């Protein structure tokens, strides 16, 4: 049986993942307005991944016999002045999500809930990848994004991203 406090944290994490999707769609909107369709595309896929994460946690809770409840999803409140601003906000947000996943993992560890720990192992690894991707985007933007040709190439690179549904095995 899943510990009630862990179930509550996981249920709250569903909301956080859905907020992440909203946030990344907001980033996508910003880049669309700026004429950077590759960046917009990259964040649309990022939003899809976040929705998938929410659904994975939802399914885990249901499979563990817990009722899932939804809270309101907050409206993203970021404003951007430069093209690097959403990238930096993305890294900051991923670090925040990592802290949330780590807190749930720590709670599962203290409760000796090995099943939930095993489930969360995928999310721990995923967050490492998410933070690296966000940091890499910032580095590339700092190196190349201030000149039109470099920005164009970055935009083309991000436009090539394809969606792959996550699998938690």
N, C-alpha and C positions, 0 to 999 in steps of 0.2 A: 504494500500500500504506500502510495506517495505521501510524504510528509506534507501537511497542510500549508506550512510556511513556504516550502519549496514550490508547491503548486501555485500559491499566490504570486510568488516571484516570477514563475514561468508565465502565468497569465498576464502579469504586468508587462513582461518582456514582449508579448504579442503586440501590445499597444506601442511599445517603443520601436519595434520593427516596422509597424505600419506607419508610424511617424517618420521613420527613416525613409520609407518609400515616398511619402509626401515631400520631405525635404529634398530628395534627389530629383523629384519631378519639378520642384521649384527651381533647382539648379538648371535643369534642362530648359525650363521656360526662359530663364535668364540668357542662356547661351543661344537659344532660338532668336530671341530679341536682338542679340549681338551679331547674328549672322554666322554663328559657329555651329553648324549643324552636326559636325562630328562630335563635338563636346556634348551637344544636346542628346545625341544618340547614345553616347556612352552612359550618360546619367539616366536615360530611360531604361537601359538594361540594368543599371544599378538599382533602380527603383523596383524592377521586376524581381531581382534577387532578394531584396528586402521583403517584399510581399511573400515570396517563397519561404523565407525564414520564418515569418509569422505563421504560415500555414503548417510548417513542419512542427513548430512548437504546439500549435493548436492540436494537431493530430496526436502528438505525444501525450498531451493532457487527456484527450478523449480516450486514447488507448489505455491510459492508466486509470480510467474510470472517473475522471474529474470533469465537472461542467465548466465550460469556457464562458466567460463573460467579457464583454467589450466595454471599454471606456471611450469617451470622446477623444478624437485625434486632434492634437493641437495644430494650429495653423503655423507654418514656418514663418519666422519673423526676421529673417536675415535680409539685409540689403547689401548690394555689391557695388563697388565703385570701379574695380579693376577686374580683369579676367582671372587673376590669381586668387581673388577673394573667395569664390566658391570652393576652389581646390583646398585652400587652407581651412575653410569651415568644414569641408568633408573630412579632412584628417582629424580635426578636433572632434568631430562627431563620432568617427570610428573609434577613437581612443575612449570616448565616453561609453560607447556600446561595449567595448572590450571590458571596461570596468564593471559594467552591469553583468555580463556573462561570467566574469571572474567571481563576482559576489555570489551569484547563484551556484557556481561550481563549489565555492568555499562552503556554502551552506549545505550542499549535497555531501561534501566530504565530511563535514562535522556530524552529519546525520548518518553517515555510512550508507548513503544511498548510491550504491555502485551502479545501479541501472541508469539513474539520471546522470551520474558522472560520465558514463559511457556515451549516453546520448549527447551530452554537452561537449565531449571531446571534439566532435566535428566542428562545433561552433568556435571553440578555442582556436583550432587550426585556421578556420575561415577568417577569424578576426585578425590573425597574424597576416594573412594574405591581403585583407582589406586595408590594413594600415600601411603595408608595403606599397600597394598600388597607389594609395592616396599620396604617400610621401614621394613616390617616383614621379607622379604627375606634377607635383610642386617643383621638383628638381628640374624636370624637362621644361616647364614653363619659365622658370628662372633662367635657364640656359638659353632657350630658343624663342620664348614667347614674346619678347620685346621687339622683334623684327618681323615684318610681314611674311617673309618667306618661311621663317621658322614656325610662326603661328599657323600658317597654312599647312605645313607638313604635320604638325601636331594634330590639327583638326582632321586631316586625312587618316592619320594613324588611329585616332579614336573612332572614326567612322567605320573602321573595319572590324570593330568588336562584334562578336556574335554571342547570342544568348545561349547558355547551357544551363538546363535545370539542375539544381543541386540534388545530390543524393547522399543521404546520411546513412552510411552502412556501418 
